[in-house]
Amino acid sequence: MEGDLEQVDRFCELLCAALGEDREFASAVGPKPPAEIREAVDGLRYLEPDYRVWGEFDGRGLVVRSLEPVDFHPTDKTVNVLPVRSIVDAARYATVATQTVGVFPTHRKAEVRYQLATAGVQRVVWLGNALSGSVGIRTTACIRCTGS
């Protein structure tokens, strides 16, 4: 996410809350994170300010803010958020394992599409428009803090 640590941490707080909200046709509670994630996140909780964690292991969502990507694959409503200076800097974290990237605001897709394509990303979409429910897909979201 593009922003300073205060902006990124505020986004993480809001994201965690949104992950835990009931939807019109679905429960907010998903599968609990696997033991590998629980173990790794328990250790990260002690490493502030480089890492910060929101949420619990109850299936309502878990957000980890880190300065580098975490060493585990975030699944089951677990999200890893990295602060970057610019959306272009975020593109360096994409790999051939990153199928879809969501960008906000939409007009900023043009700034990163070529770097993402070169990294092997297959789809660059508006944030929130990636297909959900696909198992084994790594999704990177490049977003910009709007100050809210």
N, C-alpha and C positions, 0 to 999 in steps of 0.2 A: 504494500500500500504506500502510495506517495503521501508523505507528511512527516512531521516531527514526532518524537516519541509520545508526547502528550496527545496529539491528534490520533495517532495509531492506537494508543491505549484506550482512548474514548471509543473509537470504532470497535475495538475488540470487546469492550464491555457491552456495547449495543448489539453486536453480532451474537454474543453468547446469550443475551436475553432473548433475541429473536429466534435463535435455534430452539429455545425452550418453550416457545409459545405454541399453544394448540392452533391448528389450522382448521378451516371450515370442514374439510373432509378427512382429516387425519389427526392422529395424536401427536403431541410434541415429543413423546418418548420413543426413542429408537433403541436399537441394540446397544448394550453397554460396550464400551471400548474393550478390546482384547487385552489379555494380561500384559503383552509386550508394551502396549501403549500406556497402560496404567503404571507399570514399573518405570518407564522412561519419564513420564510426566511427574510422577512423585519426586524423582531426583531433580527435575528442572525447577520445581517450586522453590528450591533452596538457592537458586542461582540468579536471583534478581540483582541488578537491573538488566542483565543480558537476556534473561528469559522472564516472562510473566505469564501466569496461567489464570484463566477465568473458567468457572464451571467445576463440576464434579464428575464422577464416573457413573452417573445415574441414567445415562442415555438421553439426557436433555440437551447435551451439547458441551463441548470442551474446546476452548480456544487457547492456543499457545502463541505468544508473540516472542519471536526470537530474532537475533541479528543475522543468523544464517539458517538455512533449512534444517529442520530436525532430522535425526538419524532414523526415524521410523516413518512408515507410510500412514499418513492420517486417514483413518476410515471411521465409519460409524459415528457421524456427526462430530468428528474431531477436525479442527481447522488449524493450520499453521499460517500465521500472518507475519510477514517480514516488512519492516519499514525501509523505504528507498527514497532517495532524493528526487528522482523523476521516474516517470512511467517507463522511460527507455531503460533505466537501470534495472527495472523489474524483469525485463526480457531476458537477462542473462541467466535467470533461474529456470528458464524453460529448457526442456530436453525432448528427445524423441518419445519419451514416456509421457509427455504432457500432450494430451489429445486436444483439449479445448481451453481457450483463455477468454475470460469475460473482461470487458473493458468499460469503465465509466469515467467520465461521460463519453458517450458514443463517438463524438467527433474526434476523440483522441486515438481511436483505433489506427488511424493513418500513421501515427508517430511510431508505432511498434510492429506493424504487420510484417514488414520485411525481415526484421530481426527474428520475430517469432517463426516465420516460415523457414528461415535458414536453420533455426534450431530444431525443426521437425514438427512444429505444432501444426495440427490439421485444420483446426477451426478457430477463428477469432470472432467472437460474438459480443453483443451487448451484455453487460453484466446481468445475470439472472436469466439469460436465455439459453444456457447450456441444458442439454437433456439431463434429467435426473434419473437415478436408479440404475445406472450402468456400473457394473461391478468391474473393478480392476482398472479404472480410468483415473489418471492423475490430472486434476484440473488446477490451473493456476489462474488466479484472478488479479489483474492489474487494475487497481482503482485509485482514485484520487479523493482525498478527504475534502469535503465541502464545508467543513467547519461546524457541522451540526452534531 
